[in-house]
Amino acid sequence: MSKQSKNPETIALHGGDYRSDPATTAVAVPIYRTTSYQFNNTGHAANLFALKEFGNIYTRIMNPTNDVLEKRVAALENGLACVSVGSGQAASTFAIVNVCQAGDNFVSSTDLYGGTVNLFTHTLKKLGIEVRYADPSDPKNFEKAIDEKTRCFYAETLPNPALRVFPIKEVSDIGRKHNIPLIMDNTAAPIICKPLDHGAAVVVHSLTKFIGGHGTVIGGCLVDGGNFDWTADPKRQPLFNEPDMSYGGAKWGEVVPQLTGANVSFAVRARVCLLRDLGAPLAPDNAWGIIQGLETAPLRMQQHCSNATKVVDFLQKHKNVERVIYPTLHKGAIGDRTKKYFSGGNGALVGIEVKGGVEAGKKFIEALKMFYHVANIGDARSLAIHPATTTHSQLTPEELLAAGVTPGYVRLSIGIEHPDDIIADLKQALDASGKPSLKAVS
Ligand code: PLP
């Protein structure tokens, strides 16, 4: 019964097929530290390689520990299948190269993590894949950017630093008119937002953040929503409709539903072609570490979000804060999207402009005592960073502004400590940011 539960708290502990280890009856998910798997006989081996039968072949492509993680994340996202990879960056890379080849393009939101901008603007360009950026404040910008070579749309659910919730349904509706799937990076809003329910075809995660949740493990994944018809327009999706000579001429859009009975061509292609050829699997030890985090992620998200709400209330009243950035504080259509797409919380990320610009912002960060000053989000601990000089420092001034990074912006990732302690630390650091420095006094 628990397996069919729709409740994230239950899915995180019981989701997927795992009940106990078939060999030992161990209840906790074991780490299967193996590279390879004994075949029953030569026919079995041949069938596995020909995808006539599904089973374990080699850990670069699949592993039973990873399998439990993948099934639970798929269930949490209301998806049909999931493929884990070595990092969130690998997940974004795989998401694009699973649908685009040299000469193709894709349309991406301008509101993106800086590392993703680098990947799209520079590295994918060198591979012959063109990114076209669209400002998501008007969903029609996505439609304006497409041509016959456009293979997918890409965006983040809750992009920082602007923290403007993405118009998921509006853009996925446009995409579906043209047989273009929407791929959503849902790293910053697991559990509180389900992009697949609003028309996205694929979700990617950096599992490093809220799902792992303890700042201990790097990992990523791609969730196939099973809700996109890859064969509806063969010219639009050649990688799913033309014979793949690396796999005996398989046409992935046709063959996967025939073999599996499920519309999971995206996930199967990512696993058997991209993990096979590009590598970058998630190590089973790391999958295990992420499972430990996943099991309590729904509870932690509640605490992250409720603490963030209290922090936002406090910051809005502090005299040394110029501006607070939080999804619910945006006005008009952008603010309405938070209500439309989020439930159970509005996220743990909070932005502030400290009065006094860059210098006051730096002073504020340096005065924090409990918050960690790190390039991460989604840790159980509270974190702070100055994006313009760190995570987003490789962007041009225009790219910085397009991403919403102003010089004095400080990003906070609110942890699960007691809210009084979080607020006390912010208060003493904000008070310090407004005081003249010793140098200035002397
Ligand atoms: N996507 C988002 C929204 C991120 O914030 C990050 C990392 O900060 C990534 C992807 C990349 O994830 P990873 O660090 O696991 O490679």
Boltz pocket constraint, residues with backbone or C-beta under 6 A from the ligand:
constraints:
  - pocket:
      binder: B
      contacts: [[A, 86], [A, 87], [A, 88], [A, 89], [A, 90], [A, 92], [A, 113], [A, 115], [A, 116], [A, 156], [A, 185], [A, 187], [A, 188], [A, 205], [A, 206], [A, 207], [A, 208], [A, 218], [A, 219], [A, 220], [A, 375], [A, 376], [A, 377]]
      max_distance: 6.0
